[in-house]
Amino acid sequence: MRSTAPGGGTFPWVAALVGAAAVACGVAGSAYGAGALGLVAALAILGASFARPLVGVLGLMVTQLYLVGSTEGVAAGEVFFQIVYVSVFAGWVSHMIVHAQERFVRTPLNRSLLVFAGVLLFSAFPALYYENGLVWWLRDLSPLLNYLVFFIFVNTARSEGDLRRPVAVFVAFCYLVTLRDLVSFAFPGAAASRLYYVLDTWVVRGSGGAVFWQSAFFLCLGLLLYETRPGRIASLLASMAFFGATLVVSGTRTYWLSTLFVLALALALGPRLRRGRLRRGERVAGSFRAALLLIGAVALSWFLFEGTGRTAQRLRGRYERLGAVLQGGGEQDLSWFARVLEAQYTLEQVARHPFVGYGLGHRIPFRGTPGARGGEHGQIRQTLFLHNGYLFMLLKLGALGLVVFLWFLVRLMRMQWDLAVVLDDPPHKGLAFGFFLSLVGIAVMSLTTSKFADAPTTLFVGVFSGVLCTRARWENGADNPQHATYRIV
């Protein structure tokens, strides 16, 4: 099998890995009733992933989004998929490391990501010791492997089309997920329920909507910073209004507060990027944007506080409930109480094994409370999910794993900021700044939800970091070790 990675060659062990993984998937498929169909599907997916890495792996990741299910149970199809997915990544990443060792050790981001990958593999030992189960370990591992997509882009992308296709897929997902969430809020009737069912079941099943519409909002904001064409500005503002409306009507307190925090950060850092670079056309475009934003803010305020329609009334009800909660009342306080108990129990568990954790796949008992989602009867459930991404890493990967992950996250944020400064192409500068804002938003959201190990989140981070770094290499000739930006990307 001929590799497409730089410095590629024929490697029998890669072919052996593909064959072994396909047989394993076929056996898993037989055990769950798929039989020969499972074997054929495994061969097709693995073959595509190795022949055309970006196409095959992106297909796997989109399938992963569709298969995202409950954190309290694993369906038969997920078992089959997890084996295929982990096999593909094990083969590709190990193959690229063998062929590009010099490139991998030169940059701080590469080093931090490789160390984090080593921590993920090491987590198999505590998982085995505490009998977490292979299926649950794979279930926790596969979303975290999405961070390694960065390596695949940097080492295999060869044309603009290789970068545009995954971005187009994510744009489509952003709009579809946002449409689904808007439909579920604005039209709760029978007909709309059918539309929501079709969207949720056949188009964007299981996808965590918040990551898509909040991140898309910040990406549009970053692009607006450097856009000067009135037509493109209008389309970006329309997209921001679309995603922002979903944030207002479907978002929770966590998303609202994290968005406000990131917007304040954007206002503070944006002028620093643009200082001394405003030409006359850019000043005109900036005035045009400000006028449209002002008109939009006035229209939204009137709609919220003066509108008499059903949607406006429901929105006012949401804000009234939010005010009650912030003042210490309201039924939603019970959900916060449940999260406090969850955090307390998690920290007690961490205190027993603080350094290496319990391994991926470790589940904790969660007692629902009346008024909290899924806890009407106060039943106890075993779940992989934690309402805090930092506690998730601490419990399952230990203090060592948490420190390594934060090292990687900070390096990734720093890289995106540096790209926003050094890139010459305005759209990509804006995209890098928007992605930086999205990463900050994800870090803030993870204080009250486990976004660091969420499949849509990790997929978004892996793909966009790979796209931007690859584009930066092409634009600045950074494959030359003597080039200044090589240290960045």
Secondary structure by P-SEA (a helix, b strand, c coil): cccccccccccaaaaaaaaaaaaaaaaaaaaaccaaaaaaaaaaaaaaaaacaaaaaaaaaaaaaaaccccccccaaaaaaaaaaaaaaaaaaaaaaacccccccccaaaaaaaaaaaaaaaaaaaaaaacccaaaaaaaccccccccaaaaaacccccaaaaaaaaaaaaaaaaaaaaaaaaacccccaaaaaaaaaaacccccccccccaaaaaaaaaaaaaaccccaaaaaaaaaaaaaaaaaaaacccaaaaaaaaaaaaaaaacccccccccccaaaaaaaaaaaaaaaaaaaaaaaaacccccaaaaaaaaaaaaaaaaaaccccaaaaaaaaaaaaaaaaaaaaacccccccccbbbbbbbccccccccccccccccccccaaaaaaacccaaaaaaaaaaaaaaaaaaaaaacccccaaaaaaaaaaaaaaaaaaaaaccccccccaaaaaaaaaaaaaaaaaaaaacccccccccccccc
